[in-house]
Amino acid sequence: MTLQETLTTHIQKAVQSIFDLTIDKVEFQSTRKDFEGDITMVVFPLVKALKGNPVEIGNQIGNYLVENVEEVEKFNVVAGFLNIVISDAFYVNFFNSIKNNDTFGFVTPKESEKSVMVEYSSPNTNKPLHLGHIRNNLLGYSVAEIIKASGKKVYKTQIINDRGIHICKSMLAWQKYGEGKTPESTGLKGDKFVGNFYVEFDKQYKTEIKELITQGKTEEEAKKVAPSILEAQEMLRKWEAGDEETVMLWKTMNQWVYDGFEQTYKNLGVSFDIPNYYESNTYLLGKEVVQLGLEKGIFEKDPDGSVWIDLTEDGLDRKIVLRADGTSVYMTQDIGTAIQRVKDYPDVGGMVYTVGNEQDYHFKVLFLILKKLGFDWAQNLYHLSYGMVELPSGKMKSREGTVVDADDLMEEMTITAKKISEELGKLDGYTNEEKASLYEIIGLGALKYYMLKVDPKKQMLFNPEESVDFNGNTGPFIQYTYARIQSILRKSNFEYEQTVPSTIEIHEKEKELIKLVQLFPDIIQNAADNHSPALIANYTYDLVKEFNSFYQNVPILPEQDMNKKVFRVQLSKTVGNTIKNALQLLGIQVPERM
C-alpha cells in the first residue's frame, strides 16, 4: 500500500472519529521545501463541511495521526495545509518490499479486460517517412507501451494510406519520367525512390498551372484543368475500376515503399503487433456501411448522388461520406477501418489514433458518426492529437521535397553523438563495434527523449545539437546517470542482497529518492490516462536529478557502516532499474557504460 493510500484510510477514520463526518477522498500534495514534512494534506476541502478554522481542524487531525498511526512521527500546520512527517522505518520497509521487483510500477493485464488498439505511423505510400512521422511513431509507440504497463492489453497497428490521388501522382510521374528504373537499379531505398517521383509530379503540375494562368485562367481554374491532375484523376478512376495494368503498377510501387518503411521502423526501434490495415481494403467496407446508414436514415443523399451526414444539431456541419461519382473520401475509409478492426479483434474496447492536430475536426466527426451508427466501443475512441514539429529553418513541405528525411535525421543524430562522445574522451577500451553501438543508443535516445518530453499537444521546435547535450533535461544526461549506477554496481565487490533492518537511520537524500521511486506506479497510470509520454520523461529527469544530488552528497562505496553501504547500493540499483523501465516506456535503450 502506498503512503497516500495508508494515510487516506487513517485520515478518513480521524475525521469520522473527531468530527463524525464521512469523507470519500483526501487531497494531498508535496510538502513545500521551506516547511518540514514528507507529504501535505490539503485541509481546505473540509472547512466548508465542518464550518471551522482550518488550522484547528489540521491540528486535531495531526494529533490523531501521531497517536494512532505508527508511520507518522510529527506534523505542523500552515494555514490550511497539514504537513506530515513520516518515519524512516516506513520508507525502509517500503523499499525492502519493492527492491527485488524488477517491474515495480507495471501492472499485468487481466484477461477479462477489454484491449486498446493504438494506431500510429499510418504513412502514405508516395514518400519516405520524415521528421513529422518520427514524432508520430515515437508518440504512438510510447503511448501503447505506457497503456500496456498500466494494465491493459494493447494492439499496436497502422493503416497504410495506399490509395487515392496522391498515390496516383507518384505512379503517373514514374510512368512518364521513370524510364523503367527501379530502386534496385538506382541503389535508392524504395520509399525515397517513389518519393522523388511525387516531387517530380508537383514540379510539372506547377509548371502547367503557370502556363494556364498566362493563357487567362485563374489560379483556381488552372489547378482543376491542368493536364497532370486530370491524368492523375483518370488513373484513380481506373484503379477503383480494377484496371489490370494500373493495379499492377500500384502493387509494384507500393511494395518498393513498404520495403523502405520496414527498414526505417527497424532503425527507429518501433514495431507493430498485428498485420497492417490498408485503405485499399477498408474503404470498401466503409462504402457498405454508408449504404446501411442510408437505409437507417443516418445518412442522406443529395440530388447529385453524393451522400452526406448532417451534424449541425451536434454543433458540427454537414459532412460528405461518398462523392457523387461513387468514390469514397477519407471519412468513408476511416469508418470502414474502425469497424473492420473490431471485427478482427472482438476484444477491442477502445482505440487511440495518433494523428496531427490539423485533423482534430475530422476525428470529432468520425467518432460522432460511429456513435450514431450504434457501436458501443465508439464511446472509447481517443484522438492523440499532437502539434507539428518545426526546425530552426521553418516548416517542411513534402511536395516541394523540403522535408527532413527520417533516415537522414537518425544518421545525423548518431554522427552528432559520436562527435560529442569523442570530445568528452571517455571511450578508452571500447572496440569499434562497441563505440558504433553506443553512438546509436545515445543518438536515438537523444532524439526520442527530446521529442517525448514535450507535451504531445504542443507544437515543438527540434534542435538536434541541443538534444544531444550531456547536461540538462536530455536523453544522454539520463542515460549517463544509468551508466554511472551500473559502474557503482560493478565496483560493489561485496554481498549487497541482504535485507537491511527497518531501524536503520536514512539520509534525507535517500528518503527523497525513495519518495520518487514510490511515485512511479502513479506516474504510469497518470501517463496512460492522459496519453502523455511527457509525464514519464519529466518524472525520469526528476529522478535522475535527485539521484545525482544523492551521489554527490552521500558516500556510497566509501561508507564505513555496512548496513548503510548495502542500503545505498540497493537503492542505487533500484533507481537504475526504475530509470531503465521508464526509458523502456519511451522506446529508449540504456547503455551499461558511457
C-alpha positions in Angstrom: 0.0 0.0 0.0 1.4 3.4 -0.9 1.8 6.2 1.6 -1.1 8.1 0.2 -3.4 5.1 0.4 -2.3 4.4 4.0 -2.8 8.0 5.1 -6.1 8.3 3.3 -7.5 5.4 5.3 -6.3 6.9 8.6 -7.4 10.4 7.9 -10.9 9.1 7.0 -11.0 7.4 10.4 -9.7 10.6 12.1 -12.4 12.8 10.5 -15.1 10.2 11.4 -13.9 9.9 15.0 -13.3 13.6 15.7 -16.0 15.3 13.6 -18.5 12.5 12.9 -18.1 13.1 9.2 -17.6 10.6 6.4 -15.3 11.8 3.6 -14.7 10.0 0.3 -11.3 11.3 -0.6 -8.4 13.2 0.8 -6.3 15.7 -1.2 -2.5 15.5 -0.9 0.4 17.4 -2.4 4.1 17.5 -2.0 5.3 19.5 1.0 6.9 22.8 0.1 10.7 22.8 0.5 10.6 25.6 3.2 8.4 23.5 5.6 9.2 20.3 7.5 7.2 17.3 6.2 7.1 14.5 3.7 3.6 14.9 2.4 0.9 17.5 2.9 -2.8 17.1 3.4 -4.9 20.0 2.0 -7.4 20.8 4.8 -9.5 23.4 2.9 -12.0 20.9 1.4 -13.1 20.1 5.0 -13.6 23.7 6.1 -16.9 24.2 4.4 -18.5 21.0 5.7 -17.2 21.5 9.3 -17.6 25.3 9.4 -14.4 25.5 11.4 -10.9 27.1 11.4 -8.6 25.2 9.0 -5.6 25.5 11.4 -7.6 24.0 14.3 -9.0 21.2 12.0 -5.5 20.4 10.8 -4.1 20.3 14.3 -6.8 17.9 15.5 -6.2 15.5 12.5 -2.5 15.8 13.0 -2.7 14.9 16.7 -4.9 11.9 15.9 -2.4 10.6 13.3 0.6 10.9 15.7 -1.3 9.0 18.4 -2.8 6.3 16.1 -0.5 5.8 13.1 2.9 4.2 13.5 4.3 5.8 10.4 3.5 9.4 11.4 6.2 11.0 13.6 5.1 14.6 13.9 3.3 17.3 12.0 2.9 21.1 11.5 0.0 23.1 10.2 0.5 26.2 7.9 -2.8 27.9 7.1 -5.0 25.1 5.6 -2.1 22.7 5.0 -1.3 19.8 7.3 2.4 18.9 6.8 3.1 15.3 7.9 6.5 13.9 8.8 6.8 10.2 8.1 9.2 7.9 10.0 12.4 6.5 8.4 11.1 3.0 9.1 8.1 3.5 6.8 10.5 4.3 3.9 12.9 1.5 4.7 10.0 -1.1 4.9 8.5 0.2 1.7 11.9 0.0 -0.1 12.5 -3.6 1.2 9.1 -4.6 -0.2 9.9 -3.5 -3.7 13.7 -3.7 -4.1 13.6 -7.1 -5.7 10.6 -6.3 -8.0 12.2 -5.6 -11.4 8.9 -4.5 -12.8 7.7 -2.3 -10.0 5.0 0.1 -11.3 4.0 -2.2 -14.1 0.5 -3.9 -13.9 -0.1 -7.2 -15.6 -3.2 -7.0 -17.9 -6.2 -9.0 -16.8 -7.7 -11.5 -19.3 -11.2 -10.1 -18.7 -10.2 -6.5 -19.6 -11.0 -5.1 -22.9 -8.0 -4.3 -25.1 -6.9 -1.0 -26.6 -5.8 -0.6 -30.2 -3.2 2.1 -30.8 -2.7 3.4 -34.3 0.3 5.3 -35.3 2.6 6.0 -38.3 -0.1 5.4 -40.9 2.0 6.8 -43.8 1.2 7.5 -47.4 2.9 5.2 -50.0 4.1 8.2 -52.0 7.0 9.4 -50.0 9.5 8.4 -47.3 8.9 9.0 -43.6 10.1 12.4 -42.3 10.6 14.3 -39.1 6.8 14.7 -38.6 6.4 10.9 -38.9 9.1 10.4 -36.3 7.1 12.4 -33.7 4.0 10.4 -34.7 5.8 7.0 -34.4 7.5 7.8 -31.2 4.3 9.1 -29.6 2.2 6.2 -30.7 4.7 3.5 -29.8 5.3 5.1 -26.3 1.7 5.6 -25.5 1.0 2.0 -26.5 3.8 0.8 -24.1 2.5 3.0 -21.3 -1.1 1.8 -21.7 0.2 -1.8 -21.6 2.3 -1.1 -18.5 -0.8 0.4 -16.8 -2.5 -3.0 -17.1 -4.3 -3.2 -20.4 -3.8 -5.5 -23.4 -2.6 -3.4 -26.4 -2.5 -3.9 -30.1 -0.1 -1.6 -32.0 -1.2 -1.1 -35.6 -1.2 1.2 -38.6 -3.4 1.9 -41.5 -1.4 2.3 -44.8 -2.7 5.1 -46.9 -2.1 3.1 -50.1 -4.8 4.6 -52.4 -6.0 8.0 -53.5 -5.0 10.8 -55.8 -1.6 11.4 -54.0 -0.6 7.8 -54.7 -1.6 8.2 -58.4 0.6 11.3 -58.7 3.8 9.2 -58.0 2.6 6.4 -60.2 1.9 8.8 -63.1 5.2 10.6 -62.7 7.1 7.2 -62.8 5.2 6.2 -65.9 6.2 9.5 -67.6 9.7 10.0 -66.4 10.9 6.8 -64.7 12.4 5.2 -67.8 11.9 1.8 -66.3 14.2 2.5 -63.4 13.8 0.7 -60.0 15.2 1.0 -56.5 17.5 -1.8 -57.3 18.8 -0.3 -60.5 19.4 3.1 -58.9 20.6 1.9 -55.5 17.9 4.1 -53.8 15.8 3.0 -50.8 12.3 2.2 -52.2 10.4 4.9 -50.3 12.9 7.6 -51.3 12.8 6.4 -54.9 9.0 6.7 -55.1 9.0 10.0 -53.2 11.2 11.5 -55.8 8.5 11.0 -58.4 5.9 12.6 -56.1 8.1 15.7 -56.1 8.6 15.5 -59.9 4.8 15.4 -60.4 4.4 18.6 -58.3 7.1 20.4 -60.4 5.3 19.5 -63.6 1.9 20.4 -62.2 3.1 23.8 -61.1 4.6 24.5 -64.5 1.3 23.6 -66.1 -0.6 25.9 -63.8 1.7 28.8 -64.5 1.2 28.2 -68.3 -2.6 28.1 -67.9 -2.6 31.4 -65.9 -0.7 33.1 -68.7 -3.5 31.9 -71.0 -6.1 33.7 -69.0 -7.2 31.1 -66.4 -7.5 32.0 -62.7 -5.2 30.0 -60.4 -8.2 28.1 -59.1 -9.3 27.2 -62.6 -5.8 26.2 -63.7 -5.4 23.8 -60.7 -8.6 22.0 -61.8 -7.8 21.7 -65.5 -4.0 21.2 -65.6 -3.3 18.1 -67.7 -1.3 16.3 -65.0 -4.1 16.5 -62.4 -6.7 15.3 -64.9 -4.5 12.3 -65.8 -4.0 11.5 -62.1 -7.8 11.6 -61.6 -8.3 9.3 -64.5 -5.7 6.9 -63.1 -7.5 6.9 -59.8 -10.8 6.0 -61.6 -9.0 3.2 -63.4 -7.6 1.9 -60.2 -11.0 1.9 -58.5 -12.4 0.1 -61.6 -9.8 -2.6 -61.2 -7.8 -1.9 -64.4 -5.2 -4.6 -64.5 -2.2 -2.6 -65.7 -2.9 0.3 -63.2 -3.4 -2.2 -60.3 -0.1 -4.0 -61.2 1.9 -0.7 -61.2 0.2 0.3 -57.9 1.2 -3.0 -56.3 4.8 -2.8 -57.6 5.4 0.8 -56.5 3.7 0.3 -53.1 6.0 -2.7 -52.4 9.0 -0.6 -53.1 7.8 1.8 -50.4 6.9 -0.9 -47.8 10.4 -2.3 -48.1 11.8 1.1 -47.3 9.4 1.7 -44.4 10.4 -1.6 -42.8 14.0 -0.5 -42.7 13.1 2.9 -41.2 10.9 1.3 -38.5 13.7 -1.1 -37.6 16.2 1.7 -37.3 13.8 3.8 -35.2 13.1 0.9 -32.9 9.3 0.9 -33.3 7.1 -2.1 -34.2 3.5 -3.3 -34.7 1.7 -6.2 -33.1 -0.7 -7.1 -35.8 -0.8 -7.1 -39.6 -1.2 -3.7 -41.3 -4.6 -2.4 -42.4 -4.8 -1.0 -45.9 -7.2 1.7 -47.0 -7.5 -0.1 -50.4 -9.4 -2.8 -48.4 -11.2 -0.8 -45.7 -12.7 1.8 -48.0 -14.9 -0.9 -49.5 -16.4 -1.8 -46.1 -16.8 1.9 -45.5 -18.9 2.2 -48.6 -21.1 -0.8 -47.5 -21.6 0.9 -44.1 -22.7 4.1 -45.9 -25.4 2.2 -47.7 -26.6 0.7 -44.4 -26.6 4.2 -42.9 -28.7 5.5 -45.7 -31.3 2.8 -45.1 -31.4 3.7 -41.4 -31.7 7.4 -42.2 -28.4 8.3 -40.6 -27.0 9.5 -43.9 -28.8 11.4 -46.6 -28.4 11.5 -50.4 -28.2 14.8 -52.3 -29.8 15.2 -55.8 -26.4 14.8 -57.4 -26.0 11.4 -55.8 -23.4 12.4 -53.2 -24.1 11.1 -49.6 -23.8 13.3 -46.5 -24.5 13.3 -42.8 -26.0 16.4 -41.1 -24.3 17.0 -37.8 -25.4 20.7 -37.4 -27.6 19.8 -34.4 -24.4 18.4 -32.7 -22.6 21.7 -33.2 -20.7 20.4 -36.3 -21.6 20.7 -40.0 -22.7 18.6 -42.9 -20.0 16.1 -43.9 -19.7 14.2 -47.2 -19.2 10.4 -46.9 -19.5 9.5 -50.6 -18.9 11.6 -53.7 -21.4 11.9 -56.5 -19.4 9.6 -58.7 -19.5 6.9 -56.0 -15.8 7.3 -54.9 -15.0 7.3 -51.2 -13.5 10.1 -49.1 -11.2 9.7 -46.1 -14.1 9.6 -43.8 -15.6 6.6 -45.6 -12.4 4.6 -45.3 -11.9 5.6 -41.6 -15.4 4.4 -40.8 -14.6 1.1 -42.5 -11.3 0.7 -40.8 -12.6 1.2 -37.3 -15.4 -1.4 -37.9 -13.1 -3.9 -39.5 -10.7 -3.7 -36.6 -13.3 -4.7 -34.1 -14.5 -7.5 -36.4 -10.9 -8.8 -36.5 -10.2 -8.3 -32.8 -13.6 -8.6 -30.9 -11.9 -7.9 -27.5 -11.1 -4.3 -28.6 -12.9 -1.9 -26.3 -11.3 1.3 -27.5 -8.9 2.9 -29.9 -6.2 5.6 -29.9 -5.5 7.5 -33.1 -2.1 9.2 -33.3 -2.7 11.9 -35.8 -1.6 15.5 -36.0 -3.8 18.3 -34.7 -4.7 19.5 -38.2 -7.2 16.5 -38.2 -8.9 17.5 -34.9 -12.2 18.2 -36.6 -12.0 15.1 -38.7 -11.9 12.9 -35.7 -14.7 14.7 -33.9 -16.8 13.9 -36.9 -15.6 10.3 -37.2 -16.2 9.5 -33.6 -19.7 11.0 -33.7 -20.6 9.1 -36.9 -19.6 5.8 -35.3 -21.6 6.6 -32.2 -24.7 7.4 -34.3 -24.2 4.1 -36.2 -24.7 2.4 -32.8 -21.3 1.0 -31.9 -20.8 0.9 -28.1 -17.0 0.9 -28.4 -17.2 4.3 -30.1 -17.5 5.8 -26.6 -13.9 4.8 -26.0 -12.2 6.4 -29.0 -9.4 8.9 -28.4 -7.5 11.2 -30.8 -3.9 11.5 -29.7 -3.6 14.9 -31.3 -0.1 16.4 -31.4 1.5 19.6 -32.6 3.7 19.9 -35.6 7.5 19.7 -35.4 9.4 22.6 -36.8 13.1 23.1 -37.4 15.0 26.3 -36.8 14.7 26.8 -40.6 10.9 26.6 -40.5 8.2 24.3 -41.8 8.6 21.4 -44.2 6.7 20.6 -47.4 6.6 17.1 -48.9 5.5 18.2 -52.4 8.5 20.5 -52.7 11.0 18.0 -51.3 11.9 20.2 -48.4 11.3 17.7 -45.7 13.8 16.3 -43.2 14.1 12.7 -44.1 13.7 10.3 -41.1 16.6 8.1 -42.1 18.9 11.1 -42.6 17.9 12.6 -39.3 18.7 9.3 -37.4 22.0 9.1 -39.1 22.7 12.7 -38.2 21.9 12.1 -34.6 24.3 9.2 -34.4 27.1 11.3 -36.0 26.4 14.1 -33.5 26.5 11.6 -30.6 29.8 10.3 -31.9 31.3 13.8 -32.2 30.3 14.8 -28.6 31.3 11.5 -27.1 34.8 11.8 -28.7 35.2 15.3 -27.4 34.4 14.1 -23.9 37.1 11.4 -24.4 35.6 8.6 -22.1 35.7 5.7 -24.6 39.1 4.2 -23.8 39.0 0.4 -24.0 35.9 0.3 -26.3 36.1 -1.7 -29.5 34.9 0.0 -32.7 31.8 -2.2 -32.7 31.0 -1.1 -29.1 31.6 2.5 -30.0 29.3 2.3 -33.0 26.5 0.7 -30.9 26.9 3.3 -28.2 26.7 6.2 -30.6 23.5 4.8 -32.0 22.0 4.3 -28.5 22.9 7.8 -27.5 21.9 9.5 -30.7 18.5 7.7 -30.9 18.0 8.2 -27.1 18.6 11.9 -27.6 16.1 12.1 -30.5 13.4 10.2 -28.7 13.7 11.9 -25.4 13.7 15.4 -26.9 10.5 14.5 -28.9 8.7 12.9 -26.0 9.5 15.2 -23.1 7.2 17.9 -24.7 3.5 17.6 -24.1 2.0 16.0 -27.3 -0.5 18.8 -27.8 2.3 21.4 -28.1 4.0 22.4 -31.3 7.7 21.9 -30.9 11.0 23.1 -32.3 13.5 20.4 -32.8 17.2 21.3 -32.4 19.4 18.2 -33.0 22.6 19.7 -31.3 20.6 20.7 -28.2 19.1 17.3 -27.8 22.5 15.5 -27.5 23.7 17.7 -24.7 25.1 15.6 -21.9 23.7 18.1 -19.3 20.2 19.2 -18.6 16.8 17.6 -19.5 18.1 15.4 -22.2 18.3 11.7 -23.1 22.1 11.4 -22.9 22.1 13.0 -19.4 19.6 10.4 -18.2 21.5 7.5 -20.0 24.8 8.7 -18.4 23.2 8.6 -14.9 22.1 5.0 -15.6 25.6 4.1 -16.7 27.0 5.7 -13.6 24.8 3.5 -11.5 25.9 0.4 -13.3 29.5 1.4 -12.6 28.7 1.6 -8.9 27.2 -1.9 -9.0 30.3 -3.3 -10.9 32.5 -1.8 -8.2 30.4 -3.3 -5.3 32.6 -6.3 -4.7 30.6 -7.4 -1.6 27.3 -9.1 -0.9 24.6 -6.5 -1.0 21.4 -8.5 -1.5 20.6 -8.9 2.2 17.7 -7.0 3.7 18.7 -4.1 6.0 16.8 -3.6 9.3 14.0 -1.1 9.3 15.7 0.6 12.3 18.4 2.0 10.0 18.8 5.7 10.0 18.5 7.0 6.5 19.8 10.3 5.0 17.3 12.9 3.8 18.6 12.4 0.2 17.8 8.7 0.4 14.3 9.5 1.7 13.7 11.8 -1.3 14.8 9.1 -3.7 12.5 6.5 -2.2 9.6 9.0 -2.3 10.2 9.5 -6.1 10.5 5.7 -6.7 7.3 5.2 -4.8 5.5 7.6 -7.3 6.4 5.5 -10.3 3.2 3.4 -10.4 1.0 6.5 -10.2 3.1 8.3 -12.9 2.5 5.3 -15.2 -1.3 5.3 -14.6 -1.5 9.1 -15.0 0.6 9.0 -18.2 -1.8 6.3 -19.6 -4.9 8.2 -18.6 -3.5 11.4 -20.3 -1.9 9.6 -23.2 1.3 11.6 -22.4 4.8 10.2 -22.5 6.0 13.6 -21.4 4.8 12.7 -17.8 7.2 9.7 -17.9 10.0 11.7 -19.4 9.9 14.5 -16.9 9.4 12.1 -14.0 12.6 10.3 -15.1 14.5 13.6 -15.3 13.4 14.5 -11.7 14.5 11.0 -10.5 17.9 11.4 -12.2 18.4 14.9 -10.8 17.6 13.6 -7.3 20.0 10.6 -7.7 22.8 12.8 -8.8 22.3 15.1 -5.8 22.3 11.9 -3.6 25.5 10.7 -5.4 27.3 14.0 -4.8 26.2 14.5 -1.2 26.1 11.0 0.3 29.0 8.5 0.4 28.0 5.1 -1.2 31.0 2.8 -1.6 33.3 4.7 0.8 30.6 4.4 3.6 32.0 2.6 6.7 28.7 1.4 8.2 27.9 -1.8 6.4 24.2 -1.6 6.7 24.2 1.9 5.2 26.6 0.9 2.5 24.4 -2.1 1.5 21.3 0.1 1.6 22.8 2.7 -0.6 23.9 0.2 -3.2 20.5 -1.4 -3.2 18.9 2.0 -3.6 21.2 2.9 -6.5 20.3 -0.4 -8.2 16.5 0.2 -7.7 16.8 3.7 -9.1 18.7 2.4 -12.0 16.1 -0.2 -12.7 13.3 2.5 -12.5 15.3 4.7 -15.0 15.6 1.7 -17.3 11.9 0.8 -17.1 10.8 4.4 -17.6 13.0 4.8 -20.6 11.7 1.5 -22.0 8.3 3.1 -22.0 9.7 5.8 -24.2 11.3 3.3 -26.5 14.8 4.3 -25.3 17.7 1.9 -24.7 20.2 2.3 -21.9 24.0 1.7 -22.1 25.8 -0.2 -19.4 28.8 2.0 -19.9 29.3 5.6 -21.2 
